[in-house]
């Protein structure tokens, strides 16, 4: 029976001049590759990141993810930290669980007004004897401590460890404004209704206090800005004028 590989949760593309690159982390962060065949998704991520080249000065990181494998997320963070480029993160829809940690290494985190971030302590599932279970608990506790430090480093003096630990005890959902207030976001931009929230029934059942907008996402066409309306009207006016001129000379 042939193996069927899962979809990648990331895509990368460099600009034509090679000075900037876009990295999209959309959907669940998983070990999509088949490790029994020698394939590891974090290695694939590294290879694609390396292939962008050393001339990349800015990486625009776009995130719309409900989370997933905390181990994969931490590997991604380490790779991005080693890259010399300046990283700017955009939370396009939702950055939940381990996906909320990834943008913390960025120089700037940008969130649309309707985007969401969810933070909590790391979680894992384990099976085995008492020694193996204790090791699993120790491992996830160490990862939680690392996650805490990423949040605190990003927040600076806007968030203390005691307050953060209280927030991490539960699934704490933050609006863009709340994330900005505690230092986990640097800039809020216009609501982006064109982007679907990366959420499904699995995470709706797994997480607590899930906001209604994730359970019943509203897919609306983005409203046209005044500048865009003015530009379109000008194009229409110019087109009519050109047509009138052509009619007079033909």
C-alpha positions as CSV (number, residue, x, y, z in Angstrom):
1,X,0.0,0.0,0.0
2,X,1.4,3.4,-1.0
3,X,1.9,5.9,1.8
4,X,-0.1,9.2,1.6
5,X,1.7,12.2,2.9
6,X,-0.2,14.8,4.8
7,X,-0.4,18.4,3.5
8,X,2.4,20.7,4.6
9,X,1.4,23.4,7.1
10,X,3.9,26.0,5.6
11,X,4.8,27.6,2.4
12,X,7.7,29.9,1.5
13,X,8.5,32.2,-1.3
14,X,11.2,34.7,-1.9
15,X,10.8,38.1,-3.6
16,X,12.2,38.6,-7.1
17,X,15.2,40.6,-5.8
18,X,15.9,38.0,-3.1
19,X,15.9,40.7,-0.4
20,X,12.7,39.6,1.4
21,X,10.6,36.4,1.7
22,X,7.1,35.4,2.8
23,X,6.6,32.4,5.1
24,X,3.1,31.2,5.6
25,X,2.2,29.0,8.5
26,X,-1.4,28.1,7.9
27,X,-3.4,25.3,9.5
28,X,-2.4,22.8,12.1
29,X,1.3,22.5,12.9
30,X,2.0,18.8,12.5
31,X,4.7,16.3,11.8
32,X,3.3,15.9,8.3
33,X,6.1,13.8,7.0
34,X,6.5,10.1,7.5
35,X,9.4,9.7,9.9
36,X,9.6,5.9,9.3
37,X,10.7,6.7,5.8
38,X,13.4,9.1,7.0
39,X,11.3,12.2,6.5
40,X,10.9,14.9,9.2
41,X,8.9,18.0,8.6
42,X,11.1,20.3,10.7
43,X,14.1,19.2,8.5
44,X,12.0,20.1,5.4
45,X,11.2,23.5,6.9
46,X,14.9,24.1,7.5
47,X,15.8,23.1,4.0
48,X,13.3,25.4,2.5
49,X,14.3,28.2,4.8
50,X,18.0,27.7,3.9
51,X,17.0,27.7,0.2
52,X,15.8,31.3,0.5
53,X,19.4,32.3,0.5
54,X,21.6,34.5,2.8
55,X,20.6,37.8,1.0
56,X,17.1,37.8,2.5
57,X,17.0,40.8,4.9
58,X,13.3,40.6,5.9
59,X,11.0,37.6,6.5
60,X,7.3,38.4,6.6
61,X,5.8,35.6,8.7
62,X,2.1,35.1,8.2
63,X,0.3,32.9,10.8
64,X,-3.2,31.5,10.8
65,X,-3.0,28.4,12.9
66,X,-4.8,26.7,15.8
67,X,-1.5,25.2,17.0
68,X,-0.5,21.6,17.0
69,X,2.8,19.9,17.8
70,X,4.6,22.0,20.4
71,X,7.8,20.2,19.5
72,X,7.6,21.1,15.8
73,X,6.8,24.7,16.8
74,X,9.8,25.0,19.1
75,X,12.0,23.6,16.3
76,X,10.6,26.2,13.9
77,X,11.3,29.0,16.4
78,X,14.9,27.8,16.8
79,X,15.4,27.8,13.0
80,X,13.9,31.3,12.6
81,X,16.0,32.7,15.4
82,X,19.2,31.5,13.7
83,X,18.3,33.1,10.5
84,X,19.9,36.6,10.1
85,X,16.8,38.2,8.5
86,X,14.6,40.6,10.4
87,X,11.3,38.9,11.1
88,X,7.9,40.6,11.0
89,X,4.9,38.5,12.0
90,X,1.4,38.9,10.9
91,X,-1.4,37.1,12.7
92,X,-3.8,36.8,9.8
93,X,-6.6,35.1,11.7
94,X,-5.7,33.2,14.8
95,X,-2.5,32.1,16.5
96,X,-3.4,29.6,19.2
97,X,-1.5,27.4,21.5
98,X,2.1,26.8,20.2
99,X,1.3,28.9,17.2
100,X,1.1,31.9,19.5
101,X,4.7,31.4,20.6
102,X,6.2,31.6,17.1
103,X,5.6,35.3,16.5
104,X,7.2,36.2,19.9
105,X,10.7,36.1,18.3
106,X,9.7,38.8,15.8
107,X,10.9,42.4,15.7
108,X,7.2,43.3,15.2
109,X,3.9,41.5,15.6
110,X,1.0,42.9,13.6
111,X,-2.6,41.8,14.2
112,X,-5.8,42.8,12.3
113,X,-8.4,44.2,14.7
114,X,-10.4,41.0,14.5
115,X,-7.5,38.5,14.9
116,X,-7.1,36.4,18.0
117,X,-4.3,34.9,20.0
118,X,-4.7,32.0,22.5
119,X,-2.1,31.2,25.1
120,X,-1.8,28.3,27.6
121,X,0.7,25.9,29.1
122,X,2.1,23.3,26.8
123,X,0.2,20.0,26.7
124,X,1.0,16.6,25.5
125,X,-0.3,13.0,25.4
126,X,1.8,10.2,26.8
127,X,1.8,6.4,27.0
128,X,4.1,4.1,28.9
129,X,5.3,3.0,32.3
130,X,5.7,5.3,35.4
131,X,9.3,6.3,34.4
132,X,8.3,7.2,30.9
133,X,5.3,9.2,32.0
134,X,7.4,11.1,34.5
135,X,9.9,12.0,31.8
136,X,7.0,13.1,29.5
137,X,5.7,15.4,32.3
138,X,9.2,16.8,32.9
139,X,9.7,17.4,29.1
140,X,6.4,19.3,28.7
141,X,7.2,21.3,31.9
142,X,10.5,22.4,30.4
143,X,8.8,23.4,27.2
144,X,6.2,25.4,29.1
145,X,9.0,27.3,30.8
146,X,10.6,28.1,27.5
147,X,7.3,29.3,26.1
148,X,6.8,31.5,29.2
149,X,10.2,33.1,28.6
150,X,9.4,33.8,24.9
151,X,6.2,35.6,26.0
152,X,8.0,37.6,28.8
153,X,10.9,38.6,26.5
154,X,8.4,39.9,23.9
155,X,6.2,41.7,26.5
156,X,9.0,43.4,28.4
157,X,7.7,45.4,31.3
158,X,4.1,45.1,30.2
159,X,3.7,41.6,31.6
160,X,5.1,39.9,34.7
161,X,5.7,36.2,35.2
162,X,3.0,35.9,37.9
163,X,0.3,37.4,35.8
164,X,1.4,35.3,32.8
165,X,1.4,32.1,34.8
166,X,-2.2,32.7,35.9
167,X,-3.2,33.3,32.2
168,X,-1.5,30.1,31.1
169,X,-3.4,27.9,33.5
170,X,-6.4,28.1,31.2
171,X,-7.0,28.6,27.5
172,X,-6.7,32.4,27.5
173,X,-8.1,34.1,24.4
174,X,-6.7,37.5,23.6
175,X,-8.1,40.0,21.1
176,X,-5.6,42.2,19.2
177,X,-6.3,45.0,21.6
178,X,-5.6,42.8,24.7
179,X,-2.5,41.4,23.1
180,X,-1.3,44.9,22.4
181,X,-2.0,45.9,26.0
182,X,0.2,43.2,27.5
183,X,3.0,43.6,24.9
184,X,2.4,40.4,22.8
185,X,1.4,42.6,19.8
186,X,3.1,45.8,18.5
187,X,0.6,47.1,16.0
188,X,-3.1,46.7,15.1
189,X,-4.3,47.1,11.6
190,X,-7.7,47.2,9.9
191,X,-9.9,44.1,10.4
192,X,-9.2,41.4,7.8
193,X,-12.5,39.8,6.9
194,X,-11.0,38.2,3.8
195,X,-9.0,35.7,5.8
196,X,-10.7,32.6,7.1
197,X,-9.9,31.5,10.6
198,X,-7.9,28.3,10.7
199,X,-10.1,26.4,13.0
200,X,-12.1,23.2,12.9
201,X,-14.3,21.0,15.1
202,X,-11.3,19.2,16.5
203,X,-9.9,22.3,18.2
204,X,-13.3,23.6,19.1
205,X,-13.7,20.5,21.2
206,X,-10.1,20.5,22.5
207,X,-9.9,24.1,23.6
208,X,-12.0,25.8,26.2
209,X,-13.8,29.2,26.0
210,X,-13.5,29.3,22.2
211,X,-14.8,32.6,20.9
212,X,-18.0,32.5,18.9
213,X,-16.3,34.0,15.9
214,X,-14.2,30.9,15.6
215,X,-17.1,28.5,15.9
216,X,-19.1,30.4,13.3
217,X,-16.7,32.4,11.2
218,X,-18.3,35.1,9.1
219,X,-16.9,35.1,5.6
220,X,-17.5,38.6,4.4
221,X,-16.0,40.5,1.5
222,X,-13.6,43.1,2.8
223,X,-14.9,46.6,2.7
224,X,-13.4,48.9,0.2
225,X,-11.4,51.8,1.6
226,X,-12.1,55.4,0.7
227,X,-8.8,55.6,-1.1
228,X,-9.6,52.5,-3.2
229,X,-13.0,53.8,-4.0
230,X,-11.5,57.1,-5.2
231,X,-8.9,55.3,-7.3
232,X,-11.6,53.1,-8.9
233,X,-13.8,56.1,-9.7
234,X,-10.8,57.9,-11.2
235,X,-10.0,54.8,-13.4
236,X,-13.6,54.7,-14.5
237,X,-13.7,58.4,-15.3
238,X,-10.4,58.2,-17.3
239,X,-11.7,55.2,-19.2
240,X,-14.9,57.0,-20.2
241,X,-12.8,60.0,-21.3
242,X,-10.5,57.9,-23.3
243,X,-13.5,56.2,-24.9
244,X,-15.1,59.5,-25.8
245,X,-11.8,60.7,-27.3
246,X,-11.5,57.6,-29.4
247,X,-15.0,58.0,-30.7
248,X,-14.2,61.5,-31.9
249,X,-11.1,60.5,-33.9
250,X,-12.4,57.2,-35.4
